[in-house]
């Protein structure tokens, strides 16, 4: 049986339509994590973050973030030595929101140790927001954890 050129063109266009519908279906079932559930409300209060970042840049040195096989260490500058630190630390994973790790800072020590068992092997943006002597400080650092 011989197929005419009209049927061949029709099959070509038909397969193209089926392919496009499959791509649209697959794209509609993709999962995207937003940076924050209350993104617009957080944007209104962002001026406080900018002011805290300026306070952070006025310090003698930035917060140091480093890791080894078992822990992630956050070292605060010498200005914070023997002072009470309070605030929040967020390990933000752009890959998956379920991998985010958030905890409170409540220490008089000049460093924080986070066990690697609480974290995944991925890139994290560490958002540190702390208060020392009634003054807010904010810093973001990038770290890539791998095994």
C-alpha positions as CSV (number, residue, x, y, z in Angstrom):
1,X,0.0,0.0,0.0
2,X,1.3,3.4,-1.0
3,X,0.7,6.5,1.1
4,X,0.3,9.8,-0.8
5,X,2.2,12.9,0.1
6,X,-0.9,14.5,1.6
7,X,-1.2,11.8,4.2
8,X,2.5,12.1,5.0
9,X,2.2,15.9,5.6
10,X,-0.9,15.2,7.8
11,X,0.9,12.6,9.9
12,X,3.8,15.0,10.3
13,X,1.6,17.9,11.5
14,X,-0.4,15.5,13.7
15,X,2.7,14.1,15.4
16,X,3.9,17.7,16.0
17,X,0.6,18.6,17.7
18,X,0.8,15.5,19.9
19,X,4.4,16.4,20.9
20,X,3.4,20.0,21.7
21,X,0.4,18.8,23.9
22,X,2.7,16.4,25.7
23,X,5.2,19.2,26.4
24,X,2.4,21.5,27.7
25,X,1.1,18.8,29.9
26,X,4.6,18.1,31.4
27,X,5.2,21.8,31.9
28,X,2.0,22.2,33.8
29,X,2.9,19.5,36.2
30,X,6.3,20.9,37.2
31,X,6.8,21.9,40.9
32,X,8.3,25.4,41.6
33,X,9.2,26.5,45.1
34,X,8.9,30.2,45.8
35,X,11.5,31.9,47.9
36,X,8.9,32.7,50.5
37,X,5.2,32.0,50.9
38,X,4.5,35.6,52.0
39,X,6.8,37.1,49.4
40,X,5.0,40.4,49.0
41,X,4.6,41.0,52.8
42,X,8.3,40.3,53.3
43,X,9.2,42.8,50.5
44,X,7.5,45.6,52.5
45,X,9.8,45.1,55.5
46,X,13.0,44.7,53.4
47,X,14.2,48.2,54.5
48,X,15.0,46.7,57.9
49,X,17.2,44.1,56.1
50,X,19.0,46.8,54.2
51,X,19.7,48.7,57.4
52,X,20.9,45.6,59.2
53,X,23.2,44.9,56.2
54,X,24.7,48.3,56.5
55,X,25.4,47.7,60.2
56,X,27.1,44.4,59.2
57,X,29.3,46.1,56.7
58,X,30.5,48.5,59.4
59,X,32.1,45.7,61.4
60,X,35.8,45.0,61.3
61,X,35.3,41.7,59.4
62,X,32.3,39.8,58.1
63,X,30.9,36.6,59.6
64,X,33.0,33.7,58.6
65,X,31.2,30.5,57.4
66,X,33.2,27.3,56.7
67,X,32.5,23.6,56.8
68,X,34.2,20.3,57.3
69,X,33.0,16.7,56.9
70,X,30.8,16.8,60.1
71,X,29.9,20.4,60.8
72,X,29.3,23.9,59.5
73,X,30.8,26.7,61.5
74,X,29.7,30.3,61.7
75,X,32.2,32.6,63.4
76,X,31.2,36.0,64.5
77,X,33.5,39.1,64.5
78,X,35.5,40.1,67.6
79,X,33.1,42.9,68.3
80,X,30.6,40.3,69.4
81,X,32.9,38.5,71.8
82,X,31.3,38.0,75.2
83,X,28.1,39.6,74.1
84,X,24.7,38.0,74.0
85,X,23.7,37.0,70.4
86,X,20.0,36.5,69.5
87,X,18.4,36.0,66.1
88,X,17.8,33.5,63.3
89,X,19.9,31.5,60.9
90,X,18.3,30.2,57.7
91,X,20.1,27.7,55.5
92,X,18.1,28.3,52.2
93,X,18.3,25.7,49.5
94,X,17.3,26.9,46.1
95,X,16.9,23.3,44.9
96,X,14.2,22.2,47.3
97,X,12.3,24.1,50.0
98,X,12.1,20.9,52.1
99,X,15.9,21.0,52.5
100,X,15.8,24.5,54.2
101,X,17.1,24.5,57.8
102,X,16.1,27.3,60.2
103,X,17.2,27.7,63.8
104,X,17.4,30.4,66.5
105,X,20.7,32.0,67.7
106,X,20.8,32.2,71.5
107,X,24.4,32.2,72.6
108,X,27.1,34.2,74.3
109,X,29.8,32.2,72.5
110,X,31.4,33.8,69.4
111,X,30.6,30.9,67.1
112,X,27.9,28.5,66.2
113,X,28.3,24.8,65.1
114,X,25.7,23.2,62.9
115,X,25.9,19.4,62.4
116,X,26.0,18.3,58.8
117,X,23.4,15.6,59.6
118,X,20.7,18.3,59.5
119,X,21.8,19.5,56.0
120,X,21.9,18.0,52.5
121,X,24.7,17.9,50.1
122,X,23.8,21.0,48.0
123,X,24.4,24.7,47.7
124,X,23.0,26.8,50.5
125,X,22.5,30.5,51.0
126,X,23.0,31.1,54.7
127,X,21.0,34.1,55.8
128,X,22.1,35.3,59.3
129,X,20.0,37.8,61.1
130,X,21.1,38.7,64.6
131,X,20.7,41.3,67.3
132,X,23.6,42.4,69.5
133,X,23.2,45.1,72.1
134,X,19.9,46.2,70.5
135,X,21.4,46.6,67.0
136,X,20.4,44.4,64.0
137,X,23.0,42.7,61.8
138,X,22.3,40.8,58.6
139,X,24.6,38.8,56.3
140,X,24.1,36.3,53.4
141,X,26.8,33.8,52.6
142,X,27.0,31.0,50.0
143,X,28.3,27.5,50.9
144,X,28.4,24.4,48.8
145,X,28.2,21.2,50.9
146,X,29.4,18.0,49.2
147,X,30.4,14.6,50.5
